[in-house]
Amino acid sequence: MSRRDFVWLMSAASASAVLAPQLYGCATDPVTGRPRLMLMSEEEEIAIDKQHAPHQFSNDYGLLRDEQVVGYVGEVGQAVAEVSHRPHMPYSHNVVNANYVNAYTFPGGTMACTRGIMVEMENEAELAALLGHETGHVTARHTARRQTSAIMTAALLGGVGIAAAQSERLAGYSNLVYAVSAVGATVLLAHYSRENEREADDLGLDYMAQSGQNPQGMVDLMQMLVNMSGRQPTALETMFSTHPMSEERFKTAQREAQARSGALERDRGRERYMDNTASLRRIKPAIKEMQAGEAQMARGNHAQAEAHFASALEQVPDDYPGLLLMAKAKSAQEKHQEARRYLDQAREVYPQEGQAVHLSGINALALNQPERAVDHFERYERILPGNPNTAFLKGVAFEGMGRQRDAAEHYERYLRQIGTQTEQGQYAAARLASWQ
């Protein structure tokens, strides 16, 4: 297998997920109480979370397995959610193992903070501000509003069918990255407008203050992000692309915090935050090495990235993201046998998580071991069903085994889900045509 073939197969880990929107009429805006045209129901918002959150979490190296940290984030997040305009939503507050600096939410209230941002915050008020901001996106129904706007705009240009397709594209879900990507939530959260961000800031500050937190936490959070943008622009690329920062937002937060002068006397919860996140802060130097390695990977400097990942793994030998990142760096240099060793260790470290299994299947294809690849892909589907790319990759594996009928079945399955708009879809269609 050539390096080009391997890179192409790696790209097959990105998928399109098509949502078929149903048309709904006016709804009551939960924040303003006024009628608003909304073409996504609350049930659909919740369904999006259930369908896509597991894949995004896997893309971010799985959920953090630290009961103290996760329980603490859930406690702070739930206190914020309970005073929001939509307290009935099924909120879920999670921490993912990704190293980049960000937090994100799905429209039904399933949200996550990366461990990269957890090690940068310094007190509970900042955490409450972060979760309050994400809660604001949920309560203001920004995803549903964005889809509605896209449908209505496209409808003026060419009918409901075109409008629906356009809305999916603009909403970011038709390009959902599933299993193996270095970016994380960028695709899911792109296109929040500045108006959306200002509204989420205002709501988030209000919610966190109502939950008993010091509103200065919102100012501190924004200041931390602005400070980091100068020192580590690559680490913040995702944060600012999904939640664009501006001087106006920062000054507004300062003004709104000062308007709640009585709440500014509250303790910011530094000691409580430090106590509950001590396990994460201990590995901050390793996380920094991984961030540096990922930046080098993005530039195509795979050998330099490998050195950073090696340094990280010296500090945390069984770190799941570190092992996978090292495997990716090795694979990018065509060191597939060495990559396999790290993938094997990653599966042992976190057997319930799917990304290492999926990558192991691609690694087996690179080593011309299609039977082993099929085993990995079938195991992956048991762990994390619903990724259409796995059907395509199994088709490649079966074709490599000379099992044309099985390959055709999986290529057809992929095409039914995705169609021919991807390079993989075009390949699958061409192979099926050649076999007729």
Buried (B, 14 or more C-beta within 10 A) or exposed (E): BEEEEBEBBBBBBBBBBBBEBEEBEEBEBBBEEEEBEBBBBBEBBBBBBEBBBBBBBBBBBBBBBBEEBBEBBBEBBBBBBEBBBBEEBEBBBBBBBBBBBBBBBBBBBBBBBBBBBBBBBBBBBBBBBBBBBBBBBBBBBBBBBBBBBBBEEBBEEEEEEEBBBBBBBBBBBBBBBBBBBBBBBBBBBBBBEEEBBBBBBBBBBBBBBBBBBBBBBBBBBBBBBBEBBEEBEBBBBBBBBBBEBBEEBBEBBBEBBEEBEEBBEBEBBBEBBEEBBEEBBEBBEBBBBBBBBBBBBEEEBBEBBBBBBBBBBEBBEEBBBBBBBBBBBBBBBBBBEBBBBBBBBBBEBBEEBBBBBBBBBBBBBBBEBBEBBBBBBBBBBEBBEBBBBBBBBBBBBBBBBEBEEBBBBBBBBBBEBBBBEBEBBEBBBEBBEEEE
